[in-house]
């Protein structure tokens, strides 16, 4: 386990660079592996004759894989270092993204999205754990370091926004979207290479901390003798926040799955859609700085509640108006908030549990997050196939987010 005393040689600048390099894990896990699909959904749905329900089912099955990965990761962490699992997950995600370009039938595509979801969870949980450890080395800026990691999702979104339309325009054949999957796999491979550096640095830190561990045994025994038992993670202690985060999973994924399809249905051109998605991703990156102070101060569910509420506003805006400025404001607000919701749960765990319990806490939040994501895309797709269309589906997503805000507000510091 990393400790500030064992690693004073790292400057704040080095910690920032490590967090930025580590953020490539979030870029692969969510920014590319999951959210790039929103850009591919319209051409795939048109070219393959899919309903909105089936199109949403692709992200539902991806979320199911994410849930399976979230359940497996704590078990794997008992036997493997987080850095090794992070790299394995990133390599697997790269492979599964590339394989999606070789199939036209729904069953194999669903299988690839399932497996990519498993790999995504492996990346996201281990990366979040490593980011939390970085934050422990610089407590005054822990919120910023966490935000930088989760903000890496924005780099993946922005890259996808620029890459996918360009490939779709240049690729030959009736199924140009297959080339986009391959291009995204290459982007994941490049990000995986960048992850090697922080994994090596943090691995050396863990090795040095393990070597110094015997010197700390006497102190820990003294503390135990004084009756200071470490707090352990218990679901009931975090029940309001877990419930609120489940509703976040239900609500946000509907927007990220279908907002591009809604904009195209409203007549927004491809250039404007690219700008919308690229700016959304940039807002994700900048959000790490915007909400860092809130994450440092909030030791209960206040941050999760506030951010869920704002996200609900961003989600409902394009359902209420087809005006381009409204859509742009929605994307900027959504991007500026949604990954900070994820960071807020890691901050909550870090504030209320000892380091030895961080993996259990982060995994629990990831599991309920994944469970919510399983529900969201299919329900919104089913609603969109009805008379209300995609706009009504996003209203459902907004209501889920507001309910999540009310639930999270009940979470108190331990």
Secondary structure as the mmCIF struct_conf table of DSSP 4:
data_model
#
loop_
_struct_conf.conf_type_id
_struct_conf.id
_struct_conf.beg_label_comp_id
_struct_conf.beg_label_asym_id
_struct_conf.beg_label_seq_id
_struct_conf.end_label_comp_id
_struct_conf.end_label_asym_id
_struct_conf.end_label_seq_id
HELX_RH_3T_P HELX_RH_3T_P1 UNK A 4 UNK A 7
TURN_TY1_P TURN_TY1_P1 UNK A 8 UNK A 9
HELX_RH_AL_P HELX_RH_AL_P1 UNK A 12 UNK A 26
HELX_RH_PI_P HELX_RH_PI_P1 UNK A 27 UNK A 32
TURN_TY1_P TURN_TY1_P2 UNK A 33 UNK A 36
HELX_RH_AL_P HELX_RH_AL_P2 UNK A 37 UNK A 48
TURN_TY1_P TURN_TY1_P3 UNK A 49 UNK A 49
HELX_RH_AL_P HELX_RH_AL_P3 UNK A 52 UNK A 77
TURN_TY1_P TURN_TY1_P4 UNK A 78 UNK A 79
BEND BEND1 UNK A 80 UNK A 80
HELX_RH_AL_P HELX_RH_AL_P4 UNK A 82 UNK A 99
HELX_RH_3T_P HELX_RH_3T_P2 UNK A 100 UNK A 102
BEND BEND2 UNK A 105 UNK A 105
HELX_RH_AL_P HELX_RH_AL_P5 UNK A 106 UNK A 137
BEND BEND3 UNK A 138 UNK A 138
HELX_RH_3T_P HELX_RH_3T_P3 UNK A 139 UNK A 141
HELX_RH_AL_P HELX_RH_AL_P6 UNK A 142 UNK A 170
BEND BEND4 UNK A 173 UNK A 174
TURN_TY1_P TURN_TY1_P5 UNK A 176 UNK A 176
HELX_RH_AL_P HELX_RH_AL_P7 UNK A 177 UNK A 225
TURN_TY1_P TURN_TY1_P6 UNK A 226 UNK A 227
HELX_LH_PP_P HELX_LH_PP_P1 UNK A 229 UNK A 231
HELX_RH_3T_P HELX_RH_3T_P4 UNK A 235 UNK A 238
HELX_RH_AL_P HELX_RH_AL_P8 UNK A 239 UNK A 265
TURN_TY1_P TURN_TY1_P7 UNK A 266 UNK A 267
HELX_RH_AL_P HELX_RH_AL_P9 UNK A 270 UNK A 290
BEND BEND5 UNK A 291 UNK A 291
HELX_RH_AL_P HELX_RH_AL_P10 UNK A 292 UNK A 297
BEND BEND6 UNK A 300 UNK A 301
HELX_RH_AL_P HELX_RH_AL_P11 UNK A 302 UNK A 320
HELX_RH_AL_P HELX_RH_AL_P12 UNK A 324 UNK A 352
BEND BEND7 UNK A 353 UNK A 353
HELX_RH_3T_P HELX_RH_3T_P5 UNK A 355 UNK A 357
HELX_RH_AL_P HELX_RH_AL_P13 UNK A 358 UNK A 384
TURN_TY1_P TURN_TY1_P8 UNK A 385 UNK A 385
BEND BEND8 UNK A 386 UNK A 386
TURN_TY1_P TURN_TY1_P9 UNK A 387 UNK A 388
HELX_RH_AL_P HELX_RH_AL_P14 UNK A 389 UNK A 408
TURN_TY1_P TURN_TY1_P10 UNK A 409 UNK A 410
#
